[in-house]
């Protein structure tokens, strides 16, 4: 989603800065750079860290090319946690669509790590621990949801959503979601990355077919939203899972990276290069959500995706040659 200069200026004026009660950090490991805000959402203002296209915001960036993947146009990336039995018991963070129900406990960072701890709603404390992973193409986020109330929460929800804006063709990308069908904690997936990160908010597909699992949908201006249900959490009990953000030189190496960390559910996004998916692949994945870990060698779905990408690339080359 592209915002006007006036809208962006207004957004900047209310964004947290790295001082006082607020903090943020640009962290990097291997081939990935993340701009992490204090509540654990991505996309921060970084005038001293422009992307290859000159964008002065950092969300998810590939250090090999310097291209940005989530911060162009709107700062649409965030998360939310809530109580399915009491939807007013909720907290969420998103620098584009708003944050509510959260209070910051702490935010700390180093050159390659960042840890955000917040109280959310009336029942939860949520910790996001960002750091390196087993793959140079991925950074890990260990998410821990703790029930801080005096009673069991019967229906714990968590949502993570983003608008993919892959440079150099931000607002026009090919998006894939895979592994969600059959993953027991996945309630729904959709290519709408623009909406609120409130886990109880409405969301609808941007492109026809943009729900469940899909491959190379687009090109269009769309993203990825994952809604999870983790069941009951007793008083004092915690639920932990992992998120991965990354970038790779190709779809093949993106799947190898996901396999290396044991990811189960994922979204991939590629720039629109002359009507076909570009080779550079950005990655959004989850582990510990009741799915099947991506295997190496690659599973059939991954091979089918790469075969499709190869066919599209060959078609583009033939058109160019003609």
N, C-alpha and C positions, 0 to 999 in steps of 0.2 A: 504494500500500500504506500503510495507516494503522498507526502504532506507538502503543503505550500511552505515557503520560507517563513511566512508570518506564523503559521502553526508550529513549525519547528522552533522558532525563537521563543514562542510562548511556552513550549514544552521545556526548553532549556532553563527558562527562568524559574521553574518549580522543581527541577531535578536536584537530588541530594548532591552535595559536594564532599570532598574528602577532608572534612574538618568537623569539629564539634561533635554532636551526637551522630553524625552521618559519616560513612566511609564507603570507599569503593576501591577496586584494584584491578589493574591489568596484570594477568598472570600468564605464564607461558611454560610449556614443556614440549620438547620434541618439535613437531611440525604444527602445533596448535597454540593459538593465543585466545584468551577469553577476557572479556570485560565484565567483572562481577560486581554487582551492586550490593548494598548492605543487607538486604533481606534475602539474598541468594538468587535474585533474578539477573539476567544478562542485559547488556546494552547500556553503556555509560558514555558520557561526553569526554572525549580525550583529544583536545586540540593539539597536543604534542605527539600524537600517535596516528597520523592519517593513514588510511588504506592506500592501495595503489591508485585508486581513482580519486583520492583526495578527501574521502569521507572522514570527518573528525569525530566519529563514534566508533566504539569497539564493542562487539558482541562475540561472535565466533569468527575467527580469522585464520586463514591458512598462511603460515609464515613463509612457505616456499614461494608463493605468488604474491602475497600481500593483499589478496582479495578478501572482502568482507562478505558474510553470509546472512546476517540477521538484523543489522542496524540501519540499512538504507531505508529511507522513506518514513517508516514508523518504528518505534522502539518496542515492537511487539514480541516480547518473550517473557514468560513468567510461569508461576506455579500457584497452586492453591491447595489447602487441606480443609476437610470439613467432616461433620458428623451427619451421616445420611439419615439418622433418626431425628435430627434437629438441625435443619438447614440454616438456622441463624447462628449456629455454633461453627463459625467458618473464619478463615483468614487467607488472604491471597495478596500476591505482589506482581505488578506488571507496570513498567514505566510508560506504557502507552495508554492502557485502558484503566489504570488506577489500582491502588492498593487499599486494603481495609482489614481490620481485625487483627493487626499485627503489632507487637511491641518488640523492639530490638533488645536482646540480652547482650550480645557481643558480636563484633566482627574483627577478625584478625587476618593478616595476610603476609606472605613472603613472595619472592620472585616467582615461585611455581605453585603456591598453595593459597587458598583462601577458605576461611571457615566462618559461616554465618549461623548464629543461634537466635531464634525468635520464639516468643510465645504467640500462639495463634488461637483465635476464638477463646473459649473458656475451658477447653479440654486438652490442648496440645502444646508441646514444645517441639519445634522442628529444627534439625541441624542439617546444613548442607556443607559437606567437606569436599572442596575442590582440590584436585592434585593430579600428579602423573598417573598413568596406567601402565599395563604391560605392553602397550603398543605406543610407538612414537607418534602415531596418527590420531590418538585419542587421549582426551583428558577425562578423568573419572570424577563423578560427584557421588559420594556416599551420603544417602539421605536417611536420617533416622527420625521417625515420628514416635514421640513418647506421649502416652496418655497421662497427663498430670492431674486429672480430676480424681475424685474419690470413688468413682463408679465405672463400670465397663461401658465403653463406647461400642455399640453393636455393629456399626457400619462405617468404617473409616474410609474416606475418599481422598484421593490425591490426583491432581491434574497438572500436566505440563504442556505448554503450547508455545508455538513460535510461528512467525511469518518468515518463511524462507525468502530472502532477497539476495540472490547469488550474483555477485559481480563477475564479469563486467556487464551482465544483462539483468541487473536488479529489476524486479517487477515482471520478469518473464523467465520462468524456470520449469524444469521437469521434476516432478516429485514422486517418490516411491514410499509406500508404507508396507512393511512385511513382518511376519511372525506374530501378528496380533490375533489372528484367528486361531482359537484353541488355547491361547494363553489365559490361564484361569483368573488372573487379576485384572485383565483388560476388560473394561465395561464397553468402551467404544473408541473408535478412532475416526478422524475426519481431517480433511485438508484445510479447514478453517483455522488459521493461526491468528486471526485478527481480534477475536472476541475476548471478553473478560477471562481472567484466570480463576475466577470463582468456579469451583467444581460443580456448582449447581446452576450455572448459567446456561442459556441456550446456545447451540452451535449447529451450523448447517454447512453442507458441502459447498465449496466455491465452484468446483467443476463437476459436471455430471460424472458419477462413478467415484467420487472422492470420499467414500466411507469404507471401513474395513481395510482389507489389504488391496493394494493396487500397484501397478508398475508404470513408471514413466508417464504419469498423468500430466498433461499440459501440451505445449507451454502456456503458462498463465501465471498470474500473481497470486500465489497461494502458499500454504504452509503445512503444518502438522500439529494435531492436537491428540493427546493420549489421556483418557480418563480411566483411572484405576479404582478398584474396590478391594480393600484388603481385609474385609471381614471385621470380626470383633477384636478389640484390644482392651485387656483388663486394666484396671487402675494400676499405674506404675509400669506397665508393660510397654515395650518398644517394638516397632517394625522397622527393619532396615532393608534397603534395596539400593541399586546403583543406576546412575544415569551416565551416559557417555556423550561427549561432544567432540567432533573431530573433522578432519579434512584429509584427503588423500589424493594421489596423483591420478587414480583411475578407480572405476567401480570394482575391478578385481581386487585391488589392494585395499579398498574400503571393506570388502567382505572379509578379507584376511585379517584385518585389524579387529573387526567385530568378533570373528572367531577366536582370536588370540585372547580376548578378555571374557569370553563366554556370554556375550550378549544374546538376548532371546528375541527382542522386539526392536524394530528400528525404522527410521525414515532416512532416505537418501535424497539428495537434491543436486541437480546439475544445471549450469547455465544454459541458455538457449543460444547455441552457436550455429547460426544460419539454419535454424529450424530443426536441429538435432541436438541431443544432449552432449554438452562438452565433456571432455575426459575427466577434468577435475571434479571430485565428488565430495560433498559435505555430508556429515554423518551426525545422527541423533539416535541414541540407542538406550536400551534398558536391560537390566539383569536382576533376577530375583523377583520376577513378576508372574511366575507360573507358566512360562513358555519353554520351548525347546531350544537349548543353546545352538547357535549357528555352528555347523560342523566345518572342519577343514580336513580333506578337500571340500570344495564348495557344494552345498546342496543343490538339488535340481532347480529350485526357483532362482537361485543366484546365477546358475549357468544360463538359464533362460533369459534373465535380464541382460547379462553380458552379451549373449548372442544377439538379442534385439538391438543393443547399443552398437554392436559391430555392424549389423545390417544397415542401421540408420546412417552410420558414418560412411559406409561404402556407397550408399545411395547419394549422400551429400557430395562425395568426391566425384561420382559419375556426373551429377548435375553440374558441378563446377567445371569439370573437364569439357562437357558439351557446350 
